[in-house]
Amino acid sequence: MNTEKILDENGQGFTRFFSNDNVEKVNPVKYYKTHELKKRAIILRDLLKAKDPSSTSSLNEKFFIEKAEETLTVFFEHFEQTKVHNNFIELLKTTKKKDQEKLLKGMTLNPDELMSLIFKSYNDFGFLYSKYLFENCQNGFEEKKLPKFVHIEEDGAIKKVGETDLTNGELKNLIKDKKAIVAHFFEKDEFWHCFFLTYNSIKGEERGKNGQAHLHYVSSSFGISKTDFIESMKTGKHKSTPIHIALLDYGNQTEVQKKMTMTIAGAILQIVPVTKLMQYGFGNPH
């Protein structure tokens, strides 16, 4: 996990960025728990330091890790206990393309179910997990100085952190035209499943999908090697697939997550009772 803290220009706040390198053939349960634990420990240190800069100097990393662990038990139990449709379980048992297409026809997932499926693929079937992020910006911006973070607000306004030589209009076009793919692989021996999304697919902007966010699916049964498929994603010209899985509730929290967020937020407010605590920028979406 990579992280960077950037102070706001007015010095009254800061942005903490987290990003991940691509991961290959790992235990996904251990990977996500370790990642989330480190992230929460860093956030907790940031918040406590914002409240009382001198207090953190006497606290070691073990203190923040232990405090972060206290918030994680319910968080991951929720994913491990979330049920997924039996068709996805049967999918992990078959290597036939025809069966895969039949099983996934009309299927849906939400982010919690996707995480649960990732965990089950390892815990119940022994699949190792790989995750990749591929990004391609439009031509003409290769030599430009890009900000550390840029976001289009709901009202169309541009929020950016870090120096740039691009105008807000150019930044907006850069975001809209950017091509990105996030791919989740389940791998066992020579066989693999891949659930992947593009930024356009999660925005519901792909043709013929009626604005519905969705995942794509492909596997080693589709007559392409993992190496070749990865290369095609790097260029943004990946192999097309007829299988689309509606991604429901994307960007929305379940009631359990809302309760957990409120609990965590309450603890944070006790530490740092200020209006603007922190902002977070994440490089890898689910």
KOLZAMI-100139 format. One line per 2 residues: number of its first residue (from 1); their letters; for each residue x, y negated, z negated of C-alpha. Coordinates in Angstrom, 1 decimal, padded with zeros to 4 digits. Example, Ala and Ser with C-alpha at 12.3 -4.5 7.8 and 13.67 -1.06 7.14 Angstrom:
BEGIN
1> as> 012.3,004.5,-007.8 | 013.7,001.1,-007.1 .
END
This chain:
BEGIN
1> mn> 000.0,000.0,000.0 | 001.3,-003.5,000.9 .
3> te> 000.2,-006.6,-000.9 | 000.8,-010.3,-000.8 .
5> ki> -000.3,-013.2,-002.8 | -000.7,-016.6,-001.1 .
7> ld> -001.4,-019.8,-003.0 | -004.2,-022.1,-001.6 .
9> en> -003.0,-025.5,-000.3 | -004.6,-027.3,-003.2 .
11> gq> -002.9,-025.1,-005.7 | -006.1,-024.3,-007.5 .
13> gf> -006.5,-020.7,-006.3 | -004.9,-017.9,-004.3 .
15> tr> -005.7,-015.1,-002.0 | -004.4,-011.5,-002.6 .
17> ff> -004.1,-009.4,000.4 | -004.0,-005.6,000.5 .
19> sn> -003.2,-003.5,003.5 | -002.2,000.1,004.2 .
21> dn> 000.2,001.7,006.5 | -001.2,004.6,008.6 .
23> ve> -001.3,007.8,006.5 | -000.8,011.4,007.9 .
25> kv> -001.8,014.7,006.5 | -002.4,013.8,002.8 .
27> np> -004.7,015.0,000.0 | -007.4,012.3,000.5 .
29> vk> -008.6,012.5,-003.1 | -005.2,011.8,-004.5 .
31> yy> -004.5,009.2,-001.8 | -007.6,007.1,-002.4 .
33> kt> -007.4,007.4,-006.2 | -003.8,006.3,-006.3 .
35> he> -004.5,003.4,-003.9 | -007.5,002.1,-005.8 .
37> lk> -005.7,002.5,-009.1 | -002.7,000.4,-007.9 .
39> kr> -005.0,-002.2,-006.4 | -007.0,-002.7,-009.6 .
41> ai> -003.9,-002.9,-011.7 | -002.5,-005.7,-009.6 .
43> il> -005.8,-007.5,-009.6 | -006.1,-007.3,-013.4 .
45> rd> -002.6,-008.7,-013.8 | -003.4,-011.5,-011.4 .
47> ll> -006.5,-012.4,-013.3 | -004.9,-012.3,-016.7 .
49> ka> -002.0,-014.4,-015.5 | -004.4,-017.0,-014.1 .
51> kd> -006.0,-017.2,-017.6 | -002.8,-017.2,-019.7 .
53> ps> 000.5,-017.1,-017.7 | 002.6,-016.4,-020.8 .
55> st> 000.5,-013.4,-021.8 | 001.5,-011.1,-018.9 .
57> ss> 005.2,-011.4,-019.6 | 004.9,-009.1,-022.6 .
59> ln> 002.7,-006.5,-020.9 | 004.3,-003.8,-018.8 .
61> ek> 002.9,-002.0,-015.8 | 001.7,000.9,-017.9 .
63> ff> -000.8,-001.4,-019.7 | -002.4,-002.5,-016.5 .
65> ie> -002.5,001.0,-015.1 | -004.3,002.3,-018.2 .
67> ka> -006.8,-000.5,-018.1 | -007.5,000.1,-014.4 .
69> ee> -008.0,003.8,-015.0 | -010.8,003.0,-017.4 .
71> tl> -012.8,001.6,-014.5 | -012.2,004.4,-012.1 .
73> tv> -013.9,007.5,-013.6 | -017.5,006.6,-012.7 .
75> ff> -016.3,005.0,-009.4 | -014.9,008.3,-008.0 .
77> eh> -017.4,010.6,-009.7 | -020.1,008.7,-007.6 .
79> fe> -018.4,009.6,-004.3 | -017.7,013.2,-005.4 .
81> qt> -021.3,013.7,-006.4 | -022.8,012.0,-003.3 .
83> kv> -024.6,014.6,-001.1 | -024.1,014.7,002.6 .
85> hn> -026.4,016.4,005.2 | -025.7,020.1,005.5 .
87> nf> -025.0,019.6,009.3 | -021.8,017.8,008.3 .
89> ie> -020.8,020.8,006.1 | -021.6,023.2,009.0 .
91> ll> -019.5,021.0,011.3 | -016.4,021.7,009.2 .
93> kt> -016.9,025.4,009.8 | -017.1,025.4,013.5 .
95> tk> -014.6,025.0,016.3 | -017.1,025.0,019.2 .
97> kk> -017.8,021.7,021.0 | -021.4,022.8,021.8 .
99> dq> -022.1,023.5,018.2 | -020.5,020.2,017.1 .
101> ek> -022.7,018.2,019.6 | -025.8,020.0,018.4 .
103> ll> -025.0,019.5,014.7 | -024.4,015.8,015.1 .
105> kg> -027.3,014.9,017.3 | -029.4,012.2,015.5 .
107> mt> -027.2,012.3,012.4 | -026.5,009.3,010.2 .
109> ln> -024.0,008.4,007.5 | -023.5,005.6,005.1 .
111> pd> -020.1,004.5,003.7 | -020.6,006.5,000.5 .
113> el> -021.5,009.7,002.4 | -018.5,009.2,004.7 .
115> ms> -016.2,009.0,001.6 | -017.9,012.0,000.1 .
117> li> -017.4,014.0,003.3 | -013.7,013.0,003.3 .
119> fk> -013.3,014.4,-000.2 | -015.4,017.6,000.5 .
121> sy> -013.3,018.3,003.7 | -010.3,018.7,001.5 .
123> nd> -011.8,020.1,-001.8 | -014.0,022.7,-000.2 .
125> fg> -012.3,023.4,003.2 | -008.7,022.5,002.8 .
127> fl> -008.5,019.8,005.6 | -005.7,017.3,005.2 .
129> ys> -006.5,013.7,005.9 | -005.0,011.1,008.2 .
131> ky> -006.1,007.5,008.8 | -004.9,005.1,011.5 .
133> lf> -005.6,001.5,012.3 | -005.0,000.3,015.8 .
135> en> -005.4,-003.4,016.8 | -005.0,-005.2,020.1 .
137> cq> -005.3,-009.0,020.5 | -006.2,-010.7,023.8 .
139> ng> -003.4,-011.7,026.1 | -001.9,-015.2,025.5 .
141> fe> -001.6,-015.0,021.8 | 001.5,-012.8,021.5 .
143> ek> 003.8,-015.8,020.8 | 001.4,-017.8,018.7 .
145> kl> 001.7,-018.2,015.0 | -001.2,-016.5,013.4 .
147> pk> -002.6,-017.2,009.9 | -002.3,-014.5,007.2 .
149> fv> -006.1,-014.2,007.1 | -009.0,-015.6,009.1 .
151> hi> -012.7,-015.1,008.7 | -015.8,-016.4,010.5 .
153> ee> -018.4,-017.4,007.8 | -022.1,-016.8,008.3 .
155> dg> -022.6,-020.4,009.4 | -019.9,-020.1,012.0 .
157> ai> -017.2,-022.0,010.1 | -013.7,-020.7,010.1 .
159> kk> -011.9,-019.9,006.9 | -008.2,-019.3,007.2 .
161> vg> -005.2,-018.8,004.9 | -001.6,-019.4,006.0 .
163> et> -000.1,-021.6,008.7 | -001.1,-021.3,012.3 .
165> dl> -000.7,-023.3,015.6 | -004.2,-022.2,016.8 .
167> tn> -007.3,-024.4,016.7 | -010.4,-023.1,015.0 .
169> ge> -012.0,-022.5,018.4 | -009.0,-020.4,019.5 .
171> lk> -009.1,-018.4,016.2 | -012.8,-017.8,016.6 .
173> nl> -012.2,-016.4,020.2 | -009.3,-014.3,018.9 .
175> ik> -011.6,-012.6,016.3 | -014.4,-012.1,018.8 .
177> dk> -012.2,-010.6,021.5 | -009.9,-008.6,019.2 .
179> ka> -010.1,-004.8,019.7 | -009.5,-002.6,016.7 .
181> iv> -010.1,001.0,015.9 | -010.1,002.8,012.5 .
183> ah> -009.8,006.6,012.8 | -010.3,009.2,010.1 .
185> ff> -008.9,012.6,010.9 | -009.6,015.9,009.1 .
187> ek> -006.8,018.4,010.1 | -006.1,022.1,009.5 .
189> de> -003.4,023.8,011.5 | -004.0,022.9,015.2 .
191> fw> -007.7,022.0,014.7 | -009.0,018.5,013.9 .
193> hc> -012.1,016.4,013.6 | -012.0,012.7,014.1 .
195> ff> -014.6,010.1,013.0 | -013.7,006.7,014.3 .
197> lt> -015.2,003.2,014.7 | -014.4,000.1,016.6 .
199> yn> -015.0,-003.4,015.4 | -017.7,-003.7,018.1 .
201> si> -019.4,-000.5,017.0 | -019.7,-001.7,013.4 .
203> kg> -021.0,-005.1,014.6 | -023.6,-003.2,016.7 .
205> ee> -022.3,-004.9,019.9 | -021.7,-001.8,022.0 .
207> rg> -024.0,-001.3,024.9 | -027.1,000.8,024.5 .
209> kn> -027.0,001.0,020.7 | -029.6,-001.6,020.0 .
211> gq> -027.5,-003.4,017.5 | -027.0,-000.3,015.3 .
213> ah> -023.5,000.1,013.7 | -022.2,003.5,014.4 .
215> lh> -019.3,006.0,014.2 | -017.9,007.9,017.1 .
217> yv> -016.9,011.6,016.9 | -014.3,013.7,018.8 .
219> ss> -012.4,016.8,018.0 | -009.7,019.1,019.3 .
221> sf> -012.5,021.1,021.0 | -013.0,018.2,023.4 .
223> gi> -009.9,019.2,025.4 | -007.5,016.5,024.3 .
225> sk> -004.5,016.7,021.9 | -004.3,014.6,018.9 .
227> td> -001.1,013.0,020.2 | -002.8,012.0,023.5 .
229> fi> -005.9,010.7,021.7 | -003.9,008.6,019.4 .
231> es> -002.0,007.1,022.3 | -005.3,006.2,024.0 .
233> mk> -006.5,004.4,020.9 | -003.3,002.4,020.7 .
235> tg> -004.1,000.9,024.1 | -007.7,000.4,023.2 .
237> kh> -008.7,002.8,026.0 | -009.7,005.8,024.1 .
239> ks> -011.4,008.9,025.5 | -015.2,008.3,025.6 .
241> tp> -017.4,010.5,023.6 | -021.2,011.1,023.8 .
243> ih> -021.5,011.6,020.0 | -022.5,008.6,018.0 .
245> ia> -023.5,008.7,014.3 | -025.5,005.8,013.0 .
247> ll> -023.7,004.0,010.2 | -026.3,002.9,007.7 .
249> dy> -026.0,000.4,005.0 | -022.7,-000.9,006.3 .
251> gn> -021.8,-004.0,004.3 | -024.4,-003.2,001.7 .
253> qt> -023.8,-001.8,-001.8 | -025.8,001.1,-003.4 .
255> ev> -027.4,000.4,-006.7 | -024.7,002.4,-008.5 .
257> qk> -022.0,000.3,-006.8 | -023.9,-002.9,-007.7 .
259> km> -024.0,-001.9,-011.4 | -020.3,-001.1,-011.3 .
261> tm> -019.5,-004.4,-009.6 | -021.5,-006.3,-012.2 .
263> ti> -019.7,-004.5,-015.0 | -016.3,-005.1,-013.5 .
265> ag> -017.2,-008.8,-012.8 | -018.3,-009.2,-016.4 .
267> ai> -015.0,-008.0,-017.7 | -013.2,-010.3,-015.3 .
269> lq> -015.2,-013.3,-016.4 | -014.2,-012.6,-020.0 .
271> iv> -010.6,-012.8,-019.0 | -010.8,-015.7,-016.6 .
273> pv> -013.9,-017.9,-017.1 | -013.4,-020.1,-014.0 .
275> tk> -015.6,-020.7,-011.0 | -013.2,-019.6,-008.4 .
277> lm> -011.3,-016.5,-009.6 | -009.9,-014.8,-006.6 .
279> qy> -010.5,-014.0,-003.0 | -009.6,-010.7,-001.4 .
281> gf> -008.6,-009.9,002.2 | -008.6,-006.3,003.2 .
283> gn> -006.9,-005.1,006.4 | -008.6,-001.7,006.7 .
285> ph> -012.3,-001.3,006.8 | -013.9,002.2,006.1 .
END
